[in-house]
Amino acid sequence: MSGDAELVPGPDPARDLNADDSEHPGFVVLGEDETPGHKAYYIHLEAKPGKEGELKKFLEDINAGVDDEPGTGPWFALRFSKTVFGIFEAFPDAEARHTHDMGPGGRNFLRFDLLADVLAYPARLYRLDVMHGKYSVMLGHKVVQA
């Protein structure tokens, strides 16, 4: 891809990594919200060079919050490359996703000053519908139904 923008992993791969975007909102939300069924977010985050550790800490803060959210899960923090991270989180329905948005995990995205300092670009929050999945095993361990 000579001459084209460098590609980064995730649903928004074409990105001008040389653009100065120091003044940005903390996040942008994309996708439908009020369809029936199971819901999820895929959240794409890119750290400024040298801010990877702070972004990892931000993800740990979110993880600590979602541990107290019964309607959130599974929840995964992901790393694609040195500076590119993601979150995948699922919910039984839109109401649980809305509860998460203002719960102890989701409220971390209201830390606008931190996001502007740490992120190279606004986080992209993709609203997803979960179509189907395998629920009986999680990371090699059988899931016990309550």
C-alpha positions as CSV (number, residue, x, y, z in Angstrom):
1,M,0.0,0.0,0.0
2,S,2.6,2.5,-0.9
3,G,1.4,6.1,-0.5
4,D,-1.9,5.1,1.2
5,A,-2.8,5.7,4.8
6,E,-1.2,3.1,7.2
7,L,-3.7,0.3,8.1
8,V,-4.5,-0.5,11.7
9,P,-6.6,-3.4,12.9
10,G,-10.3,-3.1,13.6
11,P,-13.4,-2.0,11.8
12,D,-12.0,1.4,10.9
13,P,-8.7,0.4,9.3
14,A,-8.0,3.4,7.1
15,R,-6.6,6.1,9.3
16,D,-4.2,9.0,8.7
17,L,-1.9,8.4,11.5
18,N,0.0,11.7,10.8
19,A,-3.0,13.9,11.4
20,D,-2.9,16.2,14.4
21,D,-6.2,15.5,16.3
22,S,-5.3,16.6,19.8
23,E,-8.7,18.3,20.2
24,H,-11.2,15.4,20.0
25,P,-14.3,14.2,21.9
26,G,-13.5,11.1,24.0
27,F,-15.6,8.8,21.9
28,V,-18.0,8.4,19.0
29,V,-21.0,5.9,19.1
30,L,-21.9,4.1,15.9
31,G,-24.7,1.6,15.1
32,E,-28.4,0.9,15.9
33,D,-29.6,0.8,19.5
34,E,-33.3,-0.3,19.8
35,T,-33.5,-3.6,18.0
36,P,-34.6,-6.7,19.9
37,G,-32.3,-9.4,21.1
38,H,-28.8,-9.8,22.7
39,K,-26.5,-6.8,22.4
40,A,-22.8,-6.1,22.4
41,Y,-20.2,-3.3,22.0
42,Y,-17.0,-3.5,20.1
43,I,-14.9,-0.5,21.2
44,H,-11.8,0.4,19.2
45,L,-9.1,2.5,21.0
46,E,-5.8,3.7,19.8
47,A,-3.2,5.1,22.3
48,K,-0.9,8.0,21.5
49,P,2.7,6.8,21.3
50,G,4.0,6.5,24.9
51,K,0.5,6.4,26.4
52,E,-0.1,2.6,26.0
53,G,0.4,2.0,29.8
54,E,-2.2,4.6,30.7
55,L,-4.6,3.1,28.2
56,K,-4.0,-0.4,29.7
57,K,-4.8,1.1,33.2
58,F,-8.0,2.7,31.8
59,L,-9.0,-0.8,30.5
60,E,-8.3,-2.2,34.0
61,D,-10.5,0.5,35.5
62,I,-13.3,-0.5,33.2
63,N,-12.9,-4.2,34.0
64,A,-13.1,-3.4,37.8
65,G,-16.3,-1.6,37.1
66,V,-18.0,-4.2,35.0
67,D,-17.3,-6.8,37.7
68,D,-20.0,-5.0,39.6
69,E,-22.5,-5.0,36.7
70,P,-24.6,-8.2,36.6
71,G,-26.0,-7.5,33.1
72,T,-22.5,-7.1,31.5
73,G,-20.6,-10.1,30.3
74,P,-18.7,-11.6,28.8
75,W,-16.2,-8.7,28.8
76,F,-12.8,-8.7,27.2
77,A,-10.0,-6.2,26.8
78,L,-8.1,-6.8,23.6
79,R,-4.7,-5.8,22.2
80,F,-4.1,-5.7,18.5
81,S,-0.7,-4.0,18.4
82,K,1.5,-1.8,20.5
83,T,-0.9,1.1,20.4
84,V,-4.2,-0.4,19.2
85,F,-6.6,-1.9,21.8
86,G,-10.2,-3.0,21.9
87,I,-13.1,-4.0,24.2
88,F,-15.7,-6.7,23.4
89,E,-18.6,-6.8,25.9
90,A,-22.0,-8.4,25.6
91,F,-25.4,-7.8,27.2
92,P,-28.7,-9.8,27.4
93,D,-30.6,-6.8,25.8
94,A,-30.5,-3.1,25.1
95,E,-31.7,-2.2,28.6
96,A,-28.7,-4.0,30.2
97,R,-26.4,-2.1,27.7
98,H,-28.0,1.2,28.7
99,T,-27.5,0.3,32.4
100,H,-23.8,-0.5,31.7
101,D,-23.4,2.9,29.9
102,M,-24.1,4.7,33.2
103,G,-22.7,2.0,35.5
104,P,-19.3,1.7,37.1
105,G,-17.7,0.3,33.9
106,G,-19.3,2.5,31.3
107,R,-18.9,5.7,33.2
108,N,-15.2,5.5,32.6
109,F,-15.9,6.9,29.1
110,L,-17.0,10.2,30.8
111,R,-13.3,10.8,31.8
112,F,-13.0,13.2,28.8
113,D,-9.7,14.8,29.9
114,L,-8.0,11.4,30.3
115,L,-9.4,10.2,26.9
116,A,-8.1,13.3,25.2
117,D,-4.7,12.9,26.8
118,V,-4.3,9.2,26.1
119,L,-6.1,8.5,22.9
120,A,-4.8,9.4,19.4
121,Y,-8.3,9.4,18.1
122,P,-11.8,9.3,19.7
123,A,-12.7,5.8,20.8
124,R,-15.2,4.2,18.3
125,L,-18.0,2.4,20.2
126,Y,-19.8,0.1,17.7
127,R,-23.2,-1.1,18.9
128,L,-23.7,-4.7,17.8
129,D,-26.5,-7.2,17.7
130,V,-25.4,-10.7,18.8
131,M,-26.7,-13.1,16.3
132,H,-25.6,-16.4,17.9
133,G,-22.7,-17.9,19.8
134,K,-21.1,-20.6,21.8
135,Y,-22.0,-20.1,25.4
136,S,-20.9,-23.3,27.1
137,V,-17.1,-22.7,27.1
138,M,-15.2,-19.6,28.1
139,L,-11.4,-19.6,27.5
140,G,-11.3,-23.4,27.6
141,H,-13.4,-23.8,30.8
142,K,-16.9,-25.1,30.9
143,V,-19.4,-22.4,31.9
144,V,-21.6,-23.4,34.8
145,Q,-25.2,-22.3,34.4
146,A,-26.7,-20.8,37.5
